[in-house]
């Protein structure tokens, strides 16, 4: 079997076909969520939880690539640990905590919800963050570092938008929870904000340490 036949056989593989189909469906979902994030979020169903998870994964990976490009741009080393692995783990932790706290806030209001539907809704509102991170990486490569940082911060802000917007998609009962939802939302936003603050500070501290360590 030559290379052409192997390639054709690979394309006809059932798993490859399924992956391509998911890719096409996600592309349509992404464009819809990018142009109308809130409206799309209101119409998603639990079966689209995979799209939400893909979006969360993209935010995590692109965030890591942003800091990696930052380290490479300024010729900082080592690159992989502080420039990629640490941002990857902290971003993944931040998004997981944001999702978990969103779930907790809603459950404290004694509302029964489907975790898959929550993942679909939460991920939908992170689609603009994916686009902003792509632009941030592009402008970092083009040496527009200050503007790229603004885009990075704006991308992270969409995580907080997702927390608050998703919570109020559910019928909040002011008398249900033991703690008023105002305070639970403040706690959720503060904890998430602290994680992303630690992300940025730790990466900057690592970069500064590498700069002074080179002398």
DOVEX-489122 format. One record per residue: residue number from 1; x, y, z negated of N, C-alpha, C in turn. Coordinates in nm, 4 decimals, padded with zeros to 6 digits. Layout:
N
ATOM drennu n_u n_v n_w ca_u ca_v ca_w c_u c_v c_w
ATOM NUM X Y Z X Y Z X Y Z
...
//
This chain:
215
ATOM drennu n_u n_v n_w ca_u ca_v ca_w c_u c_v c_w
ATOM 1 00.0851 -00.1197 00.0000 00.0000 00.0000 00.0000 00.0887 00.1247 00.0000
ATOM 2 00.0695 00.2121 00.1025 00.1503 00.3325 00.1089 00.0931 00.4406 00.0170
ATOM 3 00.1638 00.5539 00.0117 00.1246 00.6615 -00.0797 -00.0130 00.7176 -00.0466
ATOM 4 -00.0441 00.7282 00.0838 -00.1736 00.7815 00.1253 -00.2881 00.6922 00.0784
ATOM 5 -00.2688 00.5621 00.0916 -00.3729 00.4681 00.0489 -00.3895 00.4701 -00.1028
ATOM 6 -00.2778 00.4816 -00.1746 -00.2853 00.4902 -00.3203 -00.3593 00.6157 -00.3643
ATOM 7 -00.3318 00.7253 -00.2944 -00.3982 00.8518 -00.3277 -00.5483 00.8422 -00.3023
ATOM 8 -00.5867 00.7835 -00.1904 -00.7290 00.7662 -00.1591 -00.7970 00.6745 -00.2597
ATOM 9 -00.7256 00.5689 -00.3010 -00.7811 00.4773 -00.4008 -00.7998 00.5478 -00.5344
ATOM 10 -00.7044 00.6350 -00.5678 -00.7141 00.7103 -00.6929 -00.8335 00.8047 -00.6907
ATOM 11 -00.8549 00.8711 -00.5765 -00.9669 00.9643 -00.5647 -01.1012 00.8931 -00.5741
ATOM 12 -01.1039 00.7661 -00.5321 -01.2286 00.6899 -00.5359 -01.2523 00.6223 -00.6709
ATOM 13 -01.1535 00.6317 -00.7594 -01.1678 00.5712 -00.8920 -01.2858 00.6346 -00.9659
ATOM 14 -01.3626 00.5525 -01.0358 -01.4845 00.6005 -01.1016 -01.4544 00.7076 -01.2056
ATOM 15 -01.3469 00.6892 -01.2815 -01.3129 00.7873 -01.3843 -01.2717 00.9209 -01.3234
ATOM 16 -01.2011 00.9145 -01.2116 -01.1628 01.0376 -01.1422 -01.2862 01.1085 -01.0884
ATOM 17 -01.3796 01.0317 -01.0328 -01.5040 01.0894 -00.9813 -01.5829 01.1575 -01.0929
ATOM 18 -01.5894 01.0923 -01.2098 -01.6609 01.1498 -01.3232 -01.5936 01.2779 -01.3710
ATOM 19 -01.4599 01.2769 -01.3732 -01.3853 01.3958 -01.4152 -01.4092 01.5115 -01.3197
ATOM 20 -01.4090 01.4831 -01.1900 -01.4345 01.5873 -01.0904 -01.5753 01.6428 -01.1043
ATOM 21 -01.6712 01.5553 -01.1326 -01.8093 01.5990 -01.1496 -01.8232 01.6891 -01.2714
ATOM 22 -01.7587 01.6496 -01.3810 -01.7611 01.7326 -01.5023 -01.6954 01.8671 -01.4747
ATOM 23 -01.5859 01.8649 -01.3974 -01.5171 01.9890 -01.3629 -01.6055 02.0842 -01.2842
ATOM 24 -01.6802 02.0304 -01.1878 -01.7712 02.1141 -01.1085 -01.8826 02.1718 -01.1951
ATOM 25 -01.9389 02.0877 -01.2812 -02.0468 02.1330 -01.3687 -01.9965 02.2380 -01.4667
ATOM 26 -01.8752 02.2167 -01.5179 -01.8200 02.3141 -01.6125 -01.7909 02.4468 -01.5429
ATOM 27 -01.7462 02.4413 -01.4186 -01.7194 02.5646 -01.3439 -01.8455 02.6484 -01.3304
ATOM 28 -01.9576 02.5835 -01.3000 -02.0845 02.6563 -01.2895 -02.1253 02.7131 -01.4254
ATOM 29 -02.1085 02.6320 -01.5289 -02.1388 02.6781 -01.6643 -02.0512 02.7973 -01.7017
ATOM 30 -01.9221 02.7895 -01.6697 -01.8276 02.8950 -01.7056 -01.8655 03.0277 -01.6402
ATOM 31 -01.8968 03.0243 -01.5112 -01.9336 03.1470 -01.4400 -02.0619 03.2066 -01.4961
ATOM 32 -02.1580 03.1206 -01.5284 -02.2830 03.1684 -01.5866 -02.2585 03.2325 -01.7223
ATOM 33 -02.1763 03.1671 -01.8052 -02.1485 03.2192 -01.9392 -02.0616 03.3440 -01.9348
ATOM 34 -01.9778 03.3552 -01.8332 -01.8915 03.4726 -01.8218 -01.9714 03.5963 -01.7838
ATOM 35 -02.0679 03.5806 -01.6950 -02.1480 03.6947 -01.6510 -02.2597 03.7289 -01.7494
ATOM 36 -02.3179 03.6257 -01.8126 -02.4267 03.6488 -01.9084 -02.4074 03.5568 -02.0294
ATOM 37 -02.3099 03.5884 -02.1152 -02.2798 03.4974 -02.2268 -02.3956 03.4771 -02.3235
ATOM 38 -02.4627 03.5842 -02.3634 -02.5696 03.5708 -02.4624 -02.6897 03.4974 -02.4037
ATOM 39 -02.7260 03.5324 -02.2809 -02.8400 03.4672 -02.2170 -02.8118 03.3188 -02.1949
ATOM 40 -02.6893 03.2871 -02.1530 -02.6531 03.1466 -02.1328 -02.6535 03.0717 -02.2648
ATOM 41 -02.6050 03.1362 -02.3696 -02.6027 03.0737 -02.5016 -02.7427 03.0357 -02.5487
ATOM 42 -02.8410 03.1164 -02.5160 -02.9788 03.0901 -02.5586 -03.0424 02.9749 -02.4815
ATOM 43 -02.9851 02.9401 -02.3663 -03.0470 02.8367 -02.2826 -02.9728 02.7027 -02.2852
ATOM 44 -02.8542 02.6990 -02.3466 -02.7801 02.5726 -02.3476 -02.8507 02.4698 -02.4360
ATOM 45 -02.8223 02.3437 -02.4090 -02.8817 02.2342 -02.4860 -02.7692 02.1502 -02.5466
ATOM 46 -02.8080 02.0593 -02.6360 -02.7089 01.9773 -02.7065 -02.6241 01.8943 -02.6107
ATOM 47 -02.6825 01.8552 -02.4970 -02.6089 01.7737 -02.3996 -02.4899 01.8487 -02.3395
ATOM 48 -02.4874 01.9809 -02.3536 -02.3779 02.0615 -02.3003 -02.2706 02.0898 -02.4051
ATOM 49 -02.2725 02.0139 -02.5137 -02.1722 02.0322 -02.6192 -02.0306 02.0139 -02.5655
ATOM 50 -02.0147 01.9244 -02.4675 -01.8826 01.9011 -02.4090 -01.8257 02.0289 -02.3497
ATOM 51 -01.9110 02.1093 -02.2853 -01.8645 02.2352 -02.2273 -01.8153 02.3297 -02.3366
ATOM 52 -01.8870 02.3309 -02.4485 -01.8443 02.4136 -02.5608 -01.7098 02.3692 -02.6149
ATOM 53 -01.6901 02.2383 -02.6254 -01.5634 02.1852 -02.6752 -01.4492 02.2142 -02.5781
ATOM 54 -01.4777 02.2041 -02.4485 -01.3758 02.2361 -02.3478 -01.3336 02.3822 -02.3604
ATOM 55 -01.4313 02.4702 -02.3805 -01.4012 02.6127 -02.3942 -01.3175 02.6395 -02.5181
ATOM 56 -01.3521 02.5756 -02.6295 -01.2723 02.5915 -02.7516 -01.1293 02.5440 -02.7291
ATOM 57 -01.1144 02.4329 -02.6586 -00.9808 02.3804 -02.6288 -00.9029 02.4770 -02.5394
ATOM 58 -00.9712 02.5370 -02.4421 -00.9051 02.6328 -02.3533 -00.8571 02.7555 -02.4295
ATOM 59 -00.9385 02.8048 -02.5225 -00.8974 02.9192 -02.6047 -00.7718 02.8834 -02.6838
ATOM 60 -00.7705 02.7646 -02.7414 -00.6554 02.7200 -02.8201 -00.5293 02.7106 -02.7350
ATOM 61 -00.5406 02.6467 -02.6198 -00.4238 02.6259 -02.5332 -00.3739 02.7575 -02.4743
ATOM 62 -00.4663 02.8412 -02.4268 -00.4261 02.9685 -02.3663 -00.3659 03.0628 -02.4695
ATOM 63 -00.4184 03.0597 -02.5910 -00.3597 03.1405 -02.6980 -00.2144 03.1000 -02.7210
ATOM 64 -00.1893 02.9704 -02.7207 -00.0529 02.9198 -02.7391 00.0367 02.9604 -02.6229
ATOM 65 -00.0165 02.9531 -02.5013 00.0624 02.9923 -02.3849 00.0916 03.1423 -02.3855
ATOM 66 00.0010 03.2212 -02.4428 00.0275 03.3650 -02.4522 00.1520 03.3896 -02.5368
ATOM 67 00.1556 03.3280 -02.6548 00.2711 03.3482 -02.7423 00.3970 03.2849 -02.6840
ATOM 68 00.3805 03.1750 -02.6118 00.4949 03.1135 -02.5446 00.5530 03.2084 -02.4403
ATOM 69 00.4651 03.2713 -02.3623 00.5113 03.3671 -02.2614 00.5772 03.4873 -02.3273
ATOM 70 00.5290 03.5220 -02.4460 00.5869 03.6327 -02.5231 00.7305 03.5995 -02.5618
ATOM 71 00.7520 03.4782 -02.6129 00.8864 03.4349 -02.6517 00.9787 03.4266 -02.5308
ATOM 72 00.9271 03.3727 -02.4206 01.0099 03.3597 -02.3005 01.0426 03.4972 -02.2428
ATOM 73 00.9446 03.5866 -02.2445 00.9633 03.7207 -02.1887 01.0755 03.7953 -02.2593
ATOM 74 01.0801 03.7821 -02.3915 01.1810 03.8542 -02.4689 01.3020 03.7669 -02.5034
ATOM 75 01.3111 03.6521 -02.4361 01.4272 03.5639 -02.4481 01.4547 03.5257 -02.5934
ATOM 76 01.3489 03.4832 -02.6623 01.3608 03.4411 -02.8017 01.3695 03.2894 -02.8083
ATOM 77 01.4496 03.2402 -02.9002 01.4621 03.0953 -02.9162 01.4784 03.0623 -03.0647
ATOM 78 01.4339 02.9437 -03.1088 01.3721 02.8382 -03.0282 01.2319 02.8762 -02.9826
ATOM 79 01.1929 02.8233 -02.8688 01.0658 02.8615 -02.8076 00.9517 02.7705 -02.8504
ATOM 80 00.9721 02.6407 -02.8462 00.8611 02.5461 -02.8604 00.7934 02.5523 -02.9973
ATOM 81 00.8709 02.5501 -03.1047 00.8119 02.5466 -03.2386 00.7338 02.6720 -03.2725
ATOM 82 00.8030 02.7854 -03.2936 00.7333 02.9091 -03.3313 00.6558 02.9737 -03.2172
ATOM 83 00.6957 02.9466 -03.0933 00.6326 03.0135 -02.9799 00.5153 02.9398 -02.9196
ATOM 84 00.5050 02.8093 -02.9461 00.3945 02.7332 -02.8872 00.3224 02.6452 -02.9893
ATOM 85 00.3973 02.5625 -03.0604 00.3346 02.4652 -03.1500 00.2617 02.5321 -03.2657
ATOM 86 00.3262 02.6300 -03.3301 00.2615 02.6978 -03.4427 00.1347 02.7710 -03.3993
ATOM 87 00.1375 02.8520 -03.2907 00.0124 02.9143 -03.2444 -00.0943 02.8126 -03.2065
ATOM 88 -00.0526 02.6998 -03.1487 -00.1482 02.5959 -03.1103 -00.2217 02.5428 -03.2326
ATOM 89 -00.1470 02.5094 -03.3366 -00.2072 02.4527 -03.4572 -00.2926 02.5554 -03.5310
ATOM 90 -00.2431 02.6785 -03.5424 -00.3179 02.7810 -03.6156 -00.4441 02.8234 -03.5411
ATOM 91 -00.4361 02.8323 -03.4084 -00.5557 02.8671 -03.3310 -00.6593 02.7564 -03.3399
ATOM 92 -00.6141 02.6314 -03.3290 -00.7061 02.5179 -03.3424 -00.7711 02.5182 -03.4800
ATOM 93 -00.6910 02.5453 -03.5835 -00.7448 02.5526 -03.7194 -00.8455 02.6658 -03.7318
ATOM 94 -00.8118 02.7824 -03.6757 -00.9013 02.8975 -03.6845 -01.0352 02.8726 -03.6181
ATOM 95 -01.0340 02.8131 -03.4992 -01.1591 02.7858 -03.4281 -01.2391 02.6783 -03.5005
ATOM 96 -01.1705 02.5751 -03.5507 -01.2400 02.4693 -03.6249 -01.3046 02.5248 -03.7514
ATOM 97 -01.2324 02.6109 -03.8222 -01.2868 02.6729 -03.9437 -01.4038 02.7642 -03.9091
ATOM 98 -01.3908 02.8416 -03.8006 -01.4997 02.9308 -03.7592 -01.6259 02.8515 -03.7282
ATOM 99 -01.6100 02.7408 -03.6554 -01.7247 02.6549 -03.6242 -01.7818 02.5937 -03.7516
ATOM 100 -01.6940 02.5424 -03.8378 -01.7392 02.4794 -03.9617 -01.8107 02.5766 -04.0537
ATOM 101 -01.7594 02.6980 -04.0634 -01.8232 02.7982 -04.1486 -01.9564 02.8444 -04.0900
ATOM 102 -01.9646 02.8516 -03.9582 -02.0924 02.8850 -03.8945 -02.1969 02.7798 -03.9294
ATOM 103 -02.1562 02.6537 -03.9206 -02.2457 02.5435 -03.9578 -02.2860 02.5554 -04.1046
ATOM 104 -02.1891 02.5859 -04.1918 -02.2163 02.5950 -04.3353 -02.3123 02.7092 -04.3673
ATOM 105 -02.2919 02.8238 -04.3027 -02.3800 02.9392 -04.3271 -02.5240 02.9048 -04.2918
ATOM 106 -02.5431 02.8381 -04.1789 -02.6787 02.8014 -04.1356 -02.7389 02.6978 -04.2296
ATOM 107 -02.6593 02.6004 -04.2713 -02.7096 02.4970 -04.3618 -02.7449 02.5544 -04.4985
ATOM 108 -02.6723 02.6565 -04.5432 -02.7040 02.7203 -04.6712 -02.8403 02.7880 -04.6681
ATOM 109 -02.8861 02.8190 -04.5472 -03.0198 02.8767 -04.5323 -03.1262 02.7680 -04.5246
ATOM 110 -03.0846 02.6439 -04.5535 -03.1750 02.5282 -04.5539 -03.2411 02.5069 -04.4179
ATOM 111 -03.1594 02.5266 -04.3142 -03.2052 02.5061 -04.1768 -03.1386 02.3802 -04.1233
ATOM 112 -03.2170 02.2902 -04.0688 -03.1628 02.1694 -04.0076 -03.1223 02.2011 -03.8637
ATOM 113 -03.0015 02.1622 -03.8276 -02.9527 02.1936 -03.6936 -02.8735 02.0767 -03.6386
ATOM 114 -02.8639 02.0751 -03.5066 -02.7878 01.9727 -03.4357 -02.6451 02.0237 -03.4164
ATOM 115 -02.5437 01.9563 -03.4727 -02.4052 02.0018 -03.4557 -02.3636 02.0139 -03.3094
ATOM 116 -02.4196 01.9287 -03.2218 -02.3860 01.9361 -03.0796 -02.4404 02.0641 -03.0169
ATOM 117 -02.5631 02.0999 -03.0528 -02.6203 02.2240 -03.0006 -02.5415 02.3436 -03.0515
ATOM 118 -02.5007 02.3372 -03.1774 -02.4198 02.4452 -03.2340 -02.2876 02.4580 -03.1587
ATOM 119 -02.2248 02.3442 -03.1261 -02.0989 02.3469 -03.0509 -02.1192 02.4069 -02.9121
ATOM 120 -02.2305 02.3726 -02.8477 -02.2601 02.4268 -02.7148 -02.2792 02.5777 -02.7213
ATOM 121 -02.3538 02.6234 -02.8207 -02.3788 02.7672 -02.8346 -02.2520 02.8426 -02.8718
ATOM 122 -02.1787 02.7893 -02.9670 -02.0563 02.8551 -03.0131 -01.9547 02.8643 -02.8994
ATOM 123 -01.9366 02.7544 -02.8276 -01.8411 02.7530 -02.7175 -01.8798 02.8450 -02.6031
ATOM 124 -02.0101 02.8578 -02.5795 -02.0566 02.9456 -02.4714 -02.0111 03.0888 -02.4929
ATOM 125 -02.0185 03.1358 -02.6167 -01.9806 03.2738 -02.6454 -01.8296 03.2946 -02.6473
ATOM 126 -01.7531 03.1866 -02.6358 -01.6074 03.1988 -02.6283 -01.5564 03.2028 -02.4845
ATOM 127 -01.6455 03.1861 -02.3881 -01.6037 03.1892 -02.2474 -01.5352 03.3214 -02.2110
ATOM 128 -01.5894 03.4396 -02.2519 -01.5169 03.5637 -02.2217 -01.3774 03.5673 -02.2823
ATOM 129 -01.3584 03.5013 -02.3968 -01.2258 03.4961 -02.4590 -01.1266 03.4225 -02.3695
ATOM 130 -01.1727 03.3187 -02.3015 -01.0862 03.2449 -02.2085 -01.0387 03.3376 -02.0968
ATOM 131 -01.1317 03.4122 -02.0388 -01.0963 03.5046 -01.9304 -00.9991 03.6121 -01.9793
ATOM 132 -01.0230 03.6640 -02.0994 -00.9354 03.7675 -02.1546 -00.7951 03.7141 -02.1824
ATOM 133 -00.7860 03.5908 -02.2284 -00.6544 03.5319 -02.2545 -00.5766 03.5089 -02.1253
ATOM 134 -00.6467 03.4691 -02.0198 -00.5806 03.4541 -01.8891 -00.5243 03.5887 -01.8441
ATOM 135 -00.6040 03.6942 -01.8592 -00.5577 03.8289 -01.8226 -00.4424 03.8735 -01.9117
ATOM 136 -00.4509 03.8412 -02.0409 -00.3441 03.8794 -02.1343 -00.2116 03.8150 -02.0944
ATOM 137 -00.2157 03.6879 -02.0575 -00.0941 03.6189 -02.0130 -00.0414 03.6817 -01.8843
ATOM 138 -00.1322 03.7133 -01.7926 -00.0924 03.7746 -01.6652 -00.0230 03.9084 -01.6886
ATOM 139 -00.0820 03.9931 -01.7733 -00.0227 04.1248 -01.7977 00.1062 04.1149 -01.8791
ATOM 140 00.1174 04.0124 -01.9627 00.2439 03.9907 -02.0332 00.3539 03.9565 -01.9338
ATOM 141 00.3229 03.8705 -01.8386 00.4205 03.8339 -01.7355 00.4588 03.9557 -01.6517
ATOM 142 00.3612 04.0453 -01.6310 00.3853 04.1672 -01.5520 00.4489 04.2792 -01.6338
ATOM 143 00.4930 04.2473 -01.7567 00.5630 04.3419 -01.8455 00.4739 04.4523 -01.9007
ATOM 144 00.3426 04.4335 -01.8967 00.2502 04.5280 -01.9601 00.2132 04.4724 -02.0976
ATOM 145 00.3133 04.4691 -02.1859 00.2997 04.3999 -02.3138 00.1939 04.4617 -02.4031
ATOM 146 00.1914 04.5942 -02.4120 00.0964 04.6609 -02.5011 -00.0471 04.6321 -02.4598
ATOM 147 -00.0753 04.6418 -02.3314 -00.2106 04.6148 -02.2828 -00.2476 04.4685 -02.3041
ATOM 148 -00.1505 04.3800 -02.2882 -00.1780 04.2377 -02.3076 -00.2128 04.2082 -02.4528
ATOM 149 -00.1528 04.2812 -02.5463 -00.1851 04.2628 -02.6886 -00.3284 04.3066 -02.7163
ATOM 150 -00.3712 04.4168 -02.6551 -00.5105 04.4615 -02.6699 -00.6069 04.3534 -02.6213
ATOM 151 -00.5739 04.2925 -02.5094 -00.6595 04.1865 -02.4551 -00.6615 04.0647 -02.5471
ATOM 152 -00.5476 04.0331 -02.6070 -00.5409 03.9209 -02.7014 -00.6321 03.9459 -02.8209
ATOM 153 -00.6230 04.0656 -02.8779 -00.7074 04.1002 -02.9933 -00.8544 04.0971 -02.9546
ATOM 154 -00.8859 04.1491 -02.8365 -01.0242 04.1482 -02.7892 -01.0746 04.0051 -02.7716
ATOM 155 -00.9883 03.9172 -02.7226 -01.0261 03.7760 -02.7074 -01.0588 03.7145 -02.8424
ATOM 156 -00.9776 03.7435 -02.9425 -01.0028 03.6901 -03.0766 -01.1313 03.7467 -03.1369
ATOM 157 -01.1656 03.8699 -03.1007 -01.2891 03.9299 -03.1528 -01.4128 03.8504 -03.1105
ATOM 158 -01.4048 03.7854 -02.9956 -01.5191 03.7064 -02.9491 -01.5466 03.5871 -03.0404
ATOM 159 -01.4469 03.5425 -03.1146 -01.4701 03.4352 -03.2116 -01.5635 03.4844 -03.3215
ATOM 160 -01.5440 03.6081 -03.3657 -01.6312 03.6654 -03.4684 -01.7697 03.6960 -03.4116
ATOM 161 -01.7731 03.7389 -03.2863 -01.9021 03.7599 -03.2195 -01.9795 03.6292 -03.2143
ATOM 162 -01.9094 03.5205 -03.1851 -01.9742 03.3890 -03.1773 -02.0317 03.3481 -03.3123
ATOM 163 -01.9552 03.3680 -03.4191 -02.0031 03.3311 -03.5528 -02.1351 03.4002 -03.5832
ATOM 164 -02.1366 03.5319 -03.5688 -02.2534 03.6103 -03.6092 -02.3712 03.5937 -03.5142
ATOM 165 -02.3428 03.5885 -03.3840 -02.4518 03.5755 -03.2868 -02.5206 03.4406 -03.2974
ATOM 166 -02.4423 03.3345 -03.3156 -02.5007 03.2007 -03.3243 -02.5851 03.1863 -03.4499
ATOM 167 -02.5381 03.2394 -03.5611 -02.6139 03.2282 -03.6871 -02.7535 03.2854 -03.6716
ATOM 168 -02.7639 03.4002 -03.6063 -02.8939 03.4665 -03.5966 -02.9805 03.4125 -03.4833
ATOM 169 -02.9348 03.3034 -03.4199 -03.0227 03.2318 -03.3273 -03.1158 03.1377 -03.4021
ATOM 170 -03.0908 03.1211 -03.5300 -03.1731 03.0324 -03.6119 -03.2635 03.1159 -03.7027
ATOM 171 -03.3798 03.0616 -03.7378 -03.4757 03.1373 -03.8209 -03.4271 03.1518 -03.9646
ATOM 172 -03.3514 03.2563 -03.9891 -03.2956 03.2792 -04.1224 -03.4068 03.3180 -04.2185
ATOM 173 -03.4113 03.2489 -04.3304 -03.5111 03.2761 -04.4344 -03.4419 03.3460 -04.5502
ATOM 174 -03.4779 03.4701 -04.5739 -03.4116 03.5503 -04.6771 -03.4283 03.4918 -04.8165
ATOM 175 -03.5295 03.4073 -04.8357 -03.5565 03.3523 -04.9681 -03.5023 03.2104 -04.9846
ATOM 176 -03.4457 03.1549 -04.8784 -03.4071 03.0137 -04.8821 -03.2723 02.9915 -04.9496
ATOM 177 -03.1720 03.0618 -04.9063 -03.0373 03.0376 -04.9558 -03.0157 03.0898 -05.0966
ATOM 178 -02.9255 03.0261 -05.1671 -02.8912 03.0730 -05.3011 -02.8127 03.2029 -05.2950
ATOM 179 -02.7350 03.2188 -05.1885 -02.6556 03.3392 -05.1682 -02.7060 03.4095 -05.0437
ATOM 180 -02.7236 03.5400 -05.0522 -02.7751 03.6153 -04.9380 -02.6841 03.5951 -04.8171
ATOM 181 -02.7451 03.5840 -04.7005 -02.6702 03.5550 -04.5782 -02.5683 03.6642 -04.5460
ATOM 182 -02.5920 03.7855 -04.5939 -02.4943 03.8926 -04.5735 -02.3584 03.8524 -04.6298
ATOM 183 -02.3601 03.7967 -04.7496 -02.2349 03.7602 -04.8161 -02.1723 03.6345 -04.7561
ATOM 184 -02.2556 03.5392 -04.7171 -02.1996 03.4182 -04.6558 -02.1344 03.4505 -04.5214
ATOM 185 -02.1944 03.5440 -04.4480 -02.1337 03.5848 -04.3211 -02.0038 03.6613 -04.3440
ATOM 186 -02.0015 03.7455 -04.4459 -01.8782 03.8183 -04.4782 -01.7671 03.7195 -04.5130
ATOM 187 -01.8011 03.6184 -04.5923 -01.7025 03.5171 -04.6297 -01.6527 03.4424 -04.5063
ATOM 188 -01.7462 03.4014 -04.4197 -01.7090 03.3277 -04.2983 -01.6170 03.4106 -04.2092
ATOM 189 -01.6515 03.5374 -04.1902 -01.5691 03.6247 -04.1067 -01.4342 03.6531 -04.1712
ATOM 190 -01.4332 03.6706 -04.3034 -01.3083 03.7016 -04.3733 -01.2110 03.5841 -04.3680
ATOM 191 -01.2615 03.4639 -04.3902 -01.1744 03.3458 -04.3867 -01.1185 03.3248 -04.2462
ATOM 192 -01.2051 03.3371 -04.1460 -01.1591 03.3224 -04.0075 -01.0580 03.4309 -03.9723
ATOM 193 -01.0875 03.5536 -04.0136 -00.9961 03.6644 -03.9874 -00.8603 03.6442 -04.0523
ATOM 194 -00.8602 03.5880 -04.1726 -00.7337 03.5638 -04.2425 -00.6474 03.4642 -04.1662
ATOM 195 -00.7096 03.3605 -04.1121 -00.6333 03.2597 -04.0373 -00.5691 03.3210 -03.9132
ATOM 196 -00.6452 03.4022 -03.8402 -00.5888 03.4623 -03.7190 -00.4892 03.5730 -03.7525
ATOM 197 -00.5083 03.6372 -03.8676 -00.4080 03.7329 -03.9157 -00.2765 03.6605 -03.9445
ATOM 198 -00.2867 03.5446 -04.0120 -00.1675 03.4654 -04.0408 -00.1022 03.4165 -03.9121
ATOM 199 -00.1840 03.3851 -03.8127 -00.1310 03.3415 -03.6832 -00.0421 03.4490 -03.6233
ATOM 200 -00.0956 03.5699 -03.6125 -00.0215 03.6788 -03.5489 00.1013 03.7164 -03.6310
ATOM 201 00.0837 03.7284 -03.7635 00.1947 03.7685 -03.8503 00.3063 03.6645 -03.8491
ATOM 202 00.2695 03.5366 -03.8546 00.3720 03.4317 -03.8584 00.4509 03.4259 -03.7281
ATOM 203 00.3821 03.4467 -03.6162 00.4522 03.4454 -03.4874 00.5460 03.5652 -03.4767
ATOM 204 00.4976 03.6831 -03.5185 00.5821 03.8032 -03.5146 00.7015 03.7879 -03.6079
ATOM 205 00.6755 03.7336 -03.7288 00.7846 03.7125 -03.8244 00.8878 03.6152 -03.7683
ATOM 206 00.8399 03.5097 -03.7017 00.9320 03.4144 -03.6404 01.0143 03.4782 -03.5302
ATOM 207 00.9496 03.5657 -03.4526 01.0209 03.6340 -03.3444 01.1277 03.7277 -03.4000
ATOM 208 01.0916 03.8032 -03.5048 01.1878 03.8956 -03.5661 01.3049 03.8182 -03.6264
ATOM 209 01.2722 03.7057 -03.6912 01.3778 03.6225 -03.7481 01.4732 03.5712 -03.6419
ATOM 210 01.4185 03.5364 -03.5269 01.5032 03.4879 -03.4171 01.5912 03.5991 -03.3606
ATOM 211 01.5352 03.7214 -03.3560 01.6124 03.8349 -03.3036 01.7324 03.8635 -03.3930
ATOM 212 01.7066 03.8729 -03.5249 01.8156 03.9033 -03.6174 01.9101 03.7850 -03.6340
ATOM 213 01.8562 03.6638 -03.6132 01.9411 03.5458 -03.6255 02.0402 03.5326 -03.5118
ATOM 214 02.0108 03.6032 -03.4021 02.0995 03.5942 -03.2858 02.2225 03.6830 -03.2982
ATOM 215 02.2207 03.7735 -03.4001 02.3356 03.8641 -03.4171 02.4407 03.8002 -03.5074
//
